Amino acid sequence: MSEKENKNSESANSAESADFASTLTKEERAAIEAMPYEEAREKLVQAVQALEAGGLTLDQSMRQWEIGEALAKRAQGLLAAVRAKLDAAQAEQSATAATAGTQSNLES
């Protein structure tokens, strides 16, 4: 087996085991995926604080970690979407700024 095939196989196996070991229900994952950024960020802060405070069992710690991972992924996805919109708006503004106030801008 080539190194690339081995890495792909390892990635697939770890993804399968992560899904298998998940403590989050489909409903919980769907709720996280529907959260606005501010709510996801606040709940992420709460999950981190719970972990930092200690006193949790191993299962409780793993659940808080998994919730935190899902919330971080949601928040990062929302930020990436906003970043892409801003980049597109800036690119459009740059393209139109080159002809702003010129005769070519008035001709259509």
C-alpha positions in Angstrom: 0.0 0.0 0.0 1.4 3.4 -0.9 1.9 6.1 1.7 -0.9 8.2 0.2 -3.3 5.2 0.3 -2.2 4.5 3.9 -2.9 8.1 5.0 -6.3 8.0 3.2 -7.2 4.8 5.0 -6.1 6.1 8.3 -8.2 9.3 7.8 -11.2 7.3 6.9 -10.8 5.0 9.9 -10.4 7.9 12.3 -13.5 9.7 10.8 -15.5 6.5 11.2 -14.4 6.0 14.8 -15.1 9.6 15.6 -18.6 9.3 14.3 -19.0 6.0 16.1 -17.8 7.4 19.5 -19.9 10.6 19.2 -22.0 11.5 22.2 -23.9 14.2 20.3 -27.2 13.3 18.8 -28.2 14.3 15.3 -30.6 16.8 16.8 -27.9 18.4 18.9 -25.6 18.6 15.8 -28.5 20.1 13.8 -29.1 22.6 16.5 -25.5 23.6 16.6 -25.4 23.9 12.8 -28.4 26.3 13.0 -26.9 28.6 15.7 -26.0 32.1 14.9 -22.4 33.1 15.5 -23.0 34.9 18.8 -24.8 31.9 20.3 -22.3 29.4 19.1 -19.4 31.5 20.5 -21.2 32.0 23.9 -21.9 28.2 24.2 -18.2 27.5 23.2 -17.0 29.8 26.0 -19.3 27.9 28.5 -18.0 24.5 27.3 -14.4 25.7 27.7 -15.1 27.1 31.2 -16.7 23.8 32.2 -13.6 22.0 31.1 -11.3 24.5 32.8 -13.2 24.3 36.1 -12.5 20.6 36.4 -14.5 18.3 38.5 -16.1 16.5 35.5 -16.0 12.8 34.9 -14.1 11.5 31.9 -17.3 11.0 30.0 -18.5 14.5 30.9 -15.2 16.0 29.9 -15.3 14.2 26.6 -18.8 15.4 25.9 -17.9 19.0 26.7 -14.9 18.7 24.4 -17.1 17.3 21.6 -19.6 20.1 22.1 -16.8 22.6 22.0 -15.4 21.2 18.8 -18.8 21.3 17.1 -19.4 24.9 18.3 -15.9 26.0 17.2 -16.5 24.5 13.8 -19.8 26.3 13.5 -18.3 29.6 14.5 -15.3 29.2 12.2 -17.6 28.3 9.3 -19.7 31.4 9.9 -16.6 33.6 10.1 -15.3 32.1 6.9 -18.5 32.8 5.1 -18.5 36.4 6.2 -14.8 36.7 5.2 -15.6 35.4 1.7 -18.4 37.9 1.3 -16.1 40.8 2.4 -13.4 39.6 0.1 -15.9 39.5 -2.8 -17.2 43.0 -2.0 -13.6 44.3 -1.8 -12.7 42.7 -5.1 -15.8 44.2 -6.7 -15.1 47.6 -5.2 -11.5 47.5 -6.5 -12.7 46.6 -10.0 -15.2 49.5 -10.1 -12.9 51.9 -8.4 -10.6 51.8 -11.5 -13.2 53.4 -13.6 -15.1 55.5 -11.1 -15.4 59.1 -12.2 -14.2 58.4 -15.7 -15.9 58.7 -19.0 -15.9 54.9 -19.5 -17.9 54.5 -16.3 -20.6 56.8 -17.7 -20.8 54.9 -21.0 -23.0 51.8 -21.1 
